[in-house]
Amino acid sequence: MAKSEAKTRPAELTIGHGASELSSVSVDSYNLELRDKDGFIGDRASKRAFVDKLEDLRSRLQKVDADPIGDVATEDISKKQLDQHVMGKDAGAAALIHGAIEEFAGELAEVIRRFMRTKGWGGVERIAAGGGFKESRVGELAIARAKVILNAAGSEVDLQPIHHHPDEAGLIGAIHLVPAWMFAGHDAILAVDIGGSNIRVGVVKLNLKKAADLSEAEVWKSDLWRHADDSPSRTDAVKKLVKILKDHINQADKAELKLAPFIGIGCPGLIEPDGRIERGGQNLPGGNWESESFNLAAALIKAIPAIGDHETFVVIHNDAVVQGLAEVPFMQDVKTWGVVTIGTGLGNASFTNKAGK
């Protein structure tokens, strides 16, 4: 092989798939699946749960012809429309939405209390709330109300929205899966957030000259593929993901942005050390992502064996963990902290900061 074709391999990667020990934090717990007689308790505080509570209130009002929202189906009311009702002049519509917020916030507070009774969440001082529900006024009010409920009951835990837009947090957090030595000589990494409806791929700029603690990291470019609209097979989904990643590599190259030879991935479920999804991937596109014969990391490395002059490394972790990791620079005044992501389900993870980080 000619020298110009040779690819150099850096030191071995020290962070593995689903790792509990990362550069800046220990992952104490993630993907808690607490149950009661009605099922998973996290389902009580999902986006679906809020919709169900609003629908229940509306159905009772409709029996006496007193629904202020009218004929539109609850599922068809967008986050923007909910926010307009909350902040609008129609006091009845605002009161209705606030009623659903109050009920939902009570459930969220109770789920958090249950989490904090577990070993991995004991002593958590602050919780960042993310997920798509957070990115609305209604979501912000529900999070704030849950904090009031918790604190009024004697809990000192601080519950606050995540700093970044949830879509960007799911990419930015991937930089904390990268071993610090890999940042040398590089400006950015590739990040992927895989969900039950969408796959988001982006280039995350490190901006280390602005802030060595990565607090100024930002998404440089990103693309969203709503795979739920296309219903692809698993094989086709991986091919599409590879294409989007290669497009981003080319864009970064044209912009003279030096990519680290790394792809960080967040996806639902429990992640095995070999990168396989043990369970929780049932909503991913087109096939059995939990199969022992399928390994996403290996498939991506085969399709993209090198980035720049180095062999490609891929690290996969739970999507709530990755979204939570975006908060690392903003959690340095506490020791133990957590994240909940309010979306299709209630993602969750807890962390302990490493001394001196």
matplotlib code that plots the C-alpha trace (Angstrom):
import matplotlib.pyplot as plt

x = [0.0, 1.3, 2.1, -0.6, -3.2, -2.1, -4.4, -2.9, -4.6, -4.6, -4.3, -7.0, -10.4, -10.8, -14.6, -16.8, -20.4, -22.9, -19.9, -20.5, -17.2, -16.8, -14.1, -16.0, -18.7, -19.7, -23.1, -24.8, -28.0, -30.0, -33.1, -34.8, -37.8, -39.7, -43.2, -46.3, -49.6, -50.4, -47.1, -44.0, -44.2, -42.3, -45.2, -47.2, -44.9, -44.5, -45.8, -48.5, -49.6, -50.0, -52.2, -54.3, -54.8, -55.9, -58.2, -59.8, -60.5, -62.0, -64.2, -65.7, -66.3, -67.8, -70.5, -71.9, -71.0, -68.3, -65.1, -63.5, -61.3, -64.0, -64.1, -60.4, -59.1, -56.7, -54.0, -54.1, -53.4, -49.8, -47.4, -47.6, -51.4, -51.3, -48.9, -51.3, -54.2, -52.1, -51.1, -54.2, -57.2, -59.6, -59.4, -61.4, -59.0, -56.0, -57.6, -58.2, -54.6, -53.4, -55.5, -53.8, -50.4, -51.2, -52.2, -49.2, -46.8, -48.1, -47.3, -43.8, -43.0, -44.1, -42.1, -39.0, -39.6, -39.7, -36.5, -34.8, -35.5, -33.3, -29.6, -28.5, -30.6, -30.0, -28.5, -29.2, -29.0, -30.3, -32.3, -32.3, -35.6, -35.3, -37.1, -39.4, -42.1, -39.7, -39.5, -42.8, -44.3, -46.6, -43.7, -41.7, -44.7, -45.2, -41.5, -41.6, -44.8, -43.3, -40.3, -42.7, -44.5, -41.3, -39.8, -43.1, -43.1, -39.6, -37.4, -34.4, -33.8, -33.5, -35.5, -34.8, -35.0, -31.9, -29.9, -29.9, -32.8, -33.5, -32.7, -29.3, -28.6, -29.0, -26.1, -23.9, -23.9, -22.0, -18.8, -18.6, -18.4, -15.1, -11.8, -10.2, -7.0, -8.9, -9.8, -6.2, -5.9, -9.7, -12.5, -15.6, -17.2, -20.1, -23.1, -26.3, -29.5, -31.7, -35.4, -38.6, -39.7, -36.6, -32.9, -30.9, -27.3, -25.0, -21.6, -20.8, -18.1, -16.0, -15.1, -12.4, -10.7, -13.9, -14.3, -12.1, -15.0, -17.0, -19.7, -19.6, -19.9, -22.5, -24.2, -22.6, -24.9, -27.6, -30.1, -33.3, -34.7, -38.3, -38.0, -41.5, -42.8, -40.8, -41.1, -37.7, -36.2, -33.4, -30.9, -32.2, -32.3, -28.6, -27.8, -29.6, -27.7, -24.4, -25.3, -26.2, -22.9, -20.9, -22.6, -21.7, -18.1, -17.9, -19.4, -17.0, -14.1, -15.2, -15.4, -11.9, -13.4, -11.2, -13.4, -12.2, -12.3, -15.3, -19.1, -21.1, -24.6, -27.5, -30.4, -33.1, -32.6, -29.9, -26.6, -24.3, -20.5, -20.2, -22.7, -25.7, -29.0, -30.1, -33.7, -35.6, -35.1, -38.5, -39.6, -36.5, -37.1, -37.6, -36.5, -35.0, -32.3, -31.9, -30.8, -27.5, -26.5, -26.9, -24.3, -24.8, -21.3, -19.7, -22.0, -21.0, -17.3, -17.5, -19.2, -17.0, -13.7, -11.8, -12.4, -9.5, -6.3, -7.5, -9.6, -13.2, -14.3, -18.0, -19.4, -23.1, -24.9, -28.5, -30.2, -31.2, -27.6, -26.3, -28.9, -27.9, -24.2, -24.8, -25.4, -22.0, -20.5, -23.5, -23.5, -20.1, -21.5, -23.1, -21.8, -24.7, -27.3, -29.8, -31.8, -35.3, -36.3, -40.0, -40.9, -42.5, -41.5, -39.6, -35.9, -33.7, -30.1, -28.1, -24.5, -21.7, -19.1, -15.5, -13.2, -11.2, -13.3]
y = [0.0, 3.4, 5.8, 8.2, 5.4, 4.2, 4.9, 5.4, 4.0, 6.1, 4.6, 2.2, 3.7, 3.7, 4.3, 1.4, 1.0, 1.6, 2.4, 3.3, 5.2, 8.2, 10.9, 13.4, 11.4, 8.0, 6.8, 5.5, 4.4, 4.6, 3.2, 2.4, 0.2, 0.5, -1.1, -1.2, -3.1, -0.7, -1.1, 1.0, 4.0, 6.2, 5.9, 8.1, 11.0, 10.6, 13.0, 10.5, 10.7, 14.4, 14.0, 11.4, 13.7, 16.5, 14.2, 12.9, 16.5, 17.4, 14.4, 15.2, 18.8, 17.7, 15.7, 19.1, 20.9, 23.0, 22.2, 25.6, 24.1, 22.9, 20.1, 19.5, 16.1, 16.3, 14.4, 17.0, 20.0, 21.0, 22.2, 25.7, 25.6, 24.4, 27.3, 29.7, 28.4, 28.8, 32.4, 33.4, 35.6, 32.6, 32.0, 28.8, 27.2, 28.3, 26.9, 23.6, 23.3, 24.3, 21.5, 18.9, 20.5, 20.2, 16.5, 15.7, 17.5, 15.5, 12.3, 13.5, 14.5, 11.1, 9.2, 11.3, 10.4, 6.7, 7.1, 8.7, 5.8, 3.6, 3.1, 4.8, 7.9, 8.2, 11.6, 13.2, 17.0, 18.3, 16.9, 18.3, 17.7, 17.3, 15.6, 17.1, 18.0, 20.4, 22.5, 24.3, 26.7, 23.9, 21.6, 24.3, 25.0, 21.2, 20.9, 24.0, 22.8, 19.4, 21.1, 23.1, 19.9, 18.1, 21.0, 21.7, 18.1, 18.6, 17.4, 19.6, 18.3, 21.0, 20.2, 22.5, 22.3, 21.3, 24.2, 23.1, 22.5, 18.8, 17.9, 19.5, 18.1, 14.6, 15.4, 17.6, 15.1, 12.7, 14.7, 13.4, 9.8, 10.8, 10.1, 13.5, 12.5, 12.2, 15.9, 16.9, 18.3, 18.0, 20.6, 18.4, 15.0, 13.2, 12.5, 10.5, 10.4, 7.4, 7.5, 5.6, 8.2, 10.1, 9.8, 13.0, 13.2, 16.2, 17.6, 19.0, 21.6, 21.4, 25.1, 24.2, 27.6, 29.3, 27.0, 24.1, 22.6, 22.0, 24.4, 26.3, 23.1, 23.5, 21.7, 23.0, 21.1, 18.5, 16.6, 15.0, 11.9, 11.0, 7.3, 6.7, 8.2, 5.8, 2.6, 1.3, -2.1, -2.2, -2.7, 0.3, 2.4, 1.7, 2.4, 5.8, 6.6, 5.8, 8.1, 11.0, 10.5, 10.5, 13.6, 15.3, 14.1, 15.7, 18.9, 19.2, 18.4, 21.2, 23.6, 22.5, 21.3, 18.6, 15.7, 13.4, 9.7, 9.2, 8.6, 9.0, 7.4, 7.7, 5.2, 3.8, 0.8, -1.0, -1.1, -4.1, -3.7, -5.0, -2.3, -4.6, -3.3, -5.8, -4.5, -1.3, -1.1, -2.3, 1.0, 1.4, 1.2, -2.0, -5.0, -6.6, -4.2, -6.4, -9.5, -11.1, -11.1, -7.4, -4.8, -1.2, -0.1, -2.9, -2.1, 1.6, 0.9, -1.5, 1.2, 4.1, 2.4, 5.7, 9.4, 11.5, 9.6, 7.5, 4.4, 5.1, 4.5, 4.2, 4.4, 3.7, 4.7, 5.1, 8.2, 9.7, 9.3, 11.1, 13.9, 14.2, 14.4, 17.7, 19.1, 18.1, 21.6, 23.1, 20.5, 21.2, 22.8, 19.6, 16.1, 13.8, 14.7, 13.2, 13.7, 12.8, 13.0, 13.5, 12.0, 8.8, 7.3, 8.8, 8.4, 8.6, 8.5, 9.6, 10.6, 11.4, 14.0, 12.8, 14.6, 17.3, 17.5]
z = [0.0, -0.9, 1.9, 0.8, 1.1, 4.5, 7.4, 10.8, 13.9, 17.1, 20.6, 21.6, 22.4, 26.2, 26.3, 25.2, 24.2, 27.0, 29.3, 33.0, 33.1, 30.8, 30.8, 32.9, 34.7, 35.9, 34.6, 37.8, 36.2, 33.0, 31.3, 34.7, 34.0, 37.3, 37.2, 39.2, 38.7, 35.7, 33.9, 33.6, 35.9, 33.4, 31.0, 33.4, 32.6, 28.8, 26.1, 25.5, 29.1, 28.9, 25.7, 27.5, 30.5, 28.3, 26.3, 29.6, 30.8, 27.4, 27.2, 30.6, 29.5, 26.2, 28.1, 29.3, 26.1, 27.9, 26.0, 25.2, 22.5, 20.2, 17.7, 17.0, 18.1, 21.0, 19.1, 16.4, 18.7, 18.1, 20.8, 19.3, 19.5, 23.1, 24.0, 22.3, 24.4, 27.6, 26.8, 25.0, 26.0, 26.3, 30.1, 29.8, 27.2, 29.3, 32.5, 30.7, 29.5, 33.0, 34.4, 32.3, 33.2, 36.9, 36.6, 34.5, 36.8, 39.7, 37.9, 36.8, 40.4, 41.7, 39.0, 40.1, 43.7, 42.7, 40.8, 43.7, 46.0, 43.8, 44.4, 41.2, 41.9, 45.7, 46.5, 43.1, 43.6, 40.3, 37.4, 33.9, 32.0, 28.2, 25.4, 22.9, 25.4, 27.1, 23.9, 24.5, 27.1, 28.2, 28.8, 30.7, 33.0, 33.6, 34.6, 36.8, 38.5, 39.2, 40.8, 43.0, 44.0, 44.9, 46.9, 48.7, 49.8, 51.4, 48.6, 47.9, 44.4, 41.7, 38.6, 35.5, 31.7, 29.8, 28.4, 24.7, 22.4, 22.9, 19.3, 19.6, 23.1, 21.6, 19.3, 21.5, 24.3, 22.1, 22.5, 26.1, 24.7, 23.1, 25.0, 25.6, 23.7, 20.5, 20.5, 19.7, 16.2, 15.5, 15.3, 15.4, 15.6, 13.9, 16.1, 15.6, 17.5, 16.6, 17.7, 17.1, 14.5, 13.4, 12.9, 13.3, 12.1, 12.8, 12.9, 16.4, 16.7, 19.8, 20.0, 22.5, 22.0, 23.3, 26.2, 27.2, 29.2, 26.0, 27.2, 23.9, 21.7, 19.0, 16.2, 13.0, 10.6, 11.0, 9.0, 10.2, 8.5, 9.5, 8.9, 10.2, 7.0, 4.8, 6.8, 5.6, 6.4, 8.9, 6.1, 4.2, 7.4, 7.9, 4.3, 4.6, 7.8, 6.1, 3.2, 5.5, 7.5, 4.3, 3.1, 6.4, 6.1, 2.7, 3.9, 6.8, 4.4, 2.0, 5.0, 6.1, 9.4, 10.8, 12.0, 14.7, 13.5, 15.7, 15.5, 18.7, 18.7, 21.0, 20.7, 22.9, 25.2, 27.1, 25.3, 25.6, 25.7, 22.1, 20.9, 20.6, 21.9, 24.6, 24.8, 24.2, 20.4, 19.5, 17.9, 15.7, 11.9, 10.0, 11.8, 14.9, 16.1, 19.2, 17.1, 18.2, 14.6, 14.1, 15.3, 14.2, 15.2, 13.1, 10.1, 10.2, 10.5, 7.5, 5.5, 6.7, 7.6, 7.9, 8.6, 7.4, 8.1, 10.9, 11.3, 12.4, 16.0, 16.9, 20.4, 21.1, 24.3, 25.5, 24.1, 27.4, 28.6, 25.6, 25.9, 29.6, 28.8, 27.0, 30.5, 31.9, 31.7, 33.5, 36.4, 37.8, 41.0, 42.1, 42.5, 41.5, 39.0, 36.6, 33.4, 32.4, 28.7, 28.2, 24.8, 23.5, 26.8, 29.8, 29.3, 32.3, 33.5, 36.6, 36.8, 39.3, 38.3, 38.5, 40.9, 39.3, 36.1]

ax = plt.figure().add_subplot(projection="3d")
ax.plot(x, y, z, "-o")
ax.set_aspect("equal")
plt.show()
